[in-house]
């Protein structure tokens, strides 16, 4: 049996929230992952109120902070692509 991996879908976010400068994602495969806001240059400079204003965009494959003009993809997070 041949499996076409190009048809496999990447997990996307079902929910996103921020607590104590940690960003949490609940994925469609039911994993919950978290990472510090300080791992991203722009987010590290944001105050707590600005961090709370995160939204899921692009069919939940990206996180968006409109006021900060910052976008982060779920795939990038899962691959460990942080802007240290």
Order of alpha helices (4+ residues) and beta strands (2+ residues): beta-beta-beta-alpha-alpha-beta-beta-beta-alpha
